[in-house]
Amino acid sequence: VNLFVDEVEVDGNLLVREVVRHRGGASVLAEKDGCFAFVSQYRHPHGRDFLELPAGTKDGEEAGESTAFRELQEECGLKAKKLVHICDFAVSPGYSSEILHLYYANEFEIVDAHLDDDEFLSVKWIEKDKAIEMALNGDIIDGKTITALLWYKVKYCES
């Protein structure tokens, strides 16, 4: 990421805004045998492990879908046959330019995972209803993960 301090004029007022310029990323809600794939990894800004969907940053001008395919394979050893686009969203529009591309997949080929040198994570498969409940009760606090799980609940679960 790159941090910039910009001066902007809003309604005739000159303001200073700190902006993180970020090339964006992608994430995948992967479903298999009634479970979703999660990764558990230490997140330094929060001083603890987070349970979240596999995700990663775009390589240069890489398309979101390409990033999603790559990250799912690198982190979970799953080569998706196809991805369904859920949505794109601004991660934190108040200070960051990052757009995250969110996808769903339920057909895979099992392949070798290839973690980056600075990635230390474990893959966990969690039953769908339990995962959705964890998002609803605050056990999962990662925004992309909550977004994907609630999308799934609205799209595929009974009301």
Residue pairs with C-beta under 8 A, 6 or more apart in sequence:
1 20
1 21
1 22
1 96
2 20
2 21
3 18
3 19
3 20
3 21
4 18
4 19
4 20
4 21
5 16
5 17
5 18
5 19
6 16
6 17
6 18
6 19
7 14
7 15
7 16
7 17
8 14
8 15
8 17
9 15
17 95
18 95
19 95
19 96
19 97
20 95
20 96
20 97
20 98
21 97
22 57
22 91
22 96
22 97
22 98
23 57
23 58
23 60
23 98
24 57
24 58
24 64
24 67
24 98
24 99
24 100
24 101
25 55
25 56
25 57
25 58
25 64
25 67
25 71
25 98
25 100
25 101
26 55
26 56
26 58
26 64
26 65
26 67
26 68
26 71
26 100
26 101
26 102
26 103
27 52
27 53
27 54
27 55
27 56
27 68
27 71
27 100
27 101
27 102
27 103
27 144
27 145
27 148
28 53
28 54
28 55
28 68
28 71
28 72
28 80
28 83
28 102
28 103
28 104
28 105
29 36
29 53
29 86
29 102
29 103
29 104
29 105
29 148
29 149
29 151
29 152
30 36
30 37
30 53
30 54
30 72
30 76
30 78
30 80
30 104
30 105
30 106
30 108
31 37
31 104
31 105
31 106
31 128
31 152
32 78
32 106
32 108
32 125
33 125
34 127
34 128
35 125
35 126
35 127
35 128
35 131
36 53
36 125
36 126
36 128
36 131
36 149
37 53
37 54
37 72
37 76
37 78
37 123
37 124
37 125
38 51
38 52
38 53
38 54
38 123
38 124
38 125
38 126
38 131
38 145
39 51
39 52
39 53
39 54
39 75
39 76
39 121
39 122
39 123
39 124
40 49
40 50
40 51
40 121
40 122
40 124
41 49
41 50
41 52
41 119
41 120
41 121
41 122
42 48
42 49
42 50
42 120
43 49
43 50
50 141
50 142
51 124
51 126
51 134
51 139
51 140
51 142
51 145
52 140
52 142
52 144
52 145
53 142
53 144
53 145
53 148
54 71
54 72
54 75
54 76
54 123
55 71
55 100
55 144
56 67
56 70
56 71
56 74
56 75
57 67
58 64
58 67
59 67
59 70
62 70
64 88
64 99
64 101
64 103
65 83
65 85
65 101
65 103
67 101
68 80
68 83
68 101
68 103
69 79
69 80
69 83
72 78
72 79
72 80
72 105
73 79
73 80
73 111
73 113
73 114
74 113
74 114
74 115
74 116
75 113
75 115
75 119
75 121
75 123
76 113
76 123
77 110
77 111
77 112
77 113
77 123
78 105
78 108
78 109
78 110
78 111
79 108
79 109
79 110
79 111
80 105
80 107
80 108
81 105
81 107
81 108
81 109
82 105
82 107
83 103
83 104
83 105
84 103
84 104
84 105
85 101
85 102
85 103
86 102
86 103
86 104
86 147
86 148
86 151
87 102
87 147
87 151
88 99
88 100
88 101
88 102
89 99
89 100
89 102
89 147
90 96
90 98
90 99
91 98
91 99
91 100
91 143
91 144
92 98
100 144
102 144
102 147
102 148
102 151
104 148
104 151
104 152
113 123
115 121
126 134
128 152
131 140
131 149
132 149
132 150
132 152
132 153
132 157
134 140
135 145
135 146
135 149
135 150
140 146
140 149
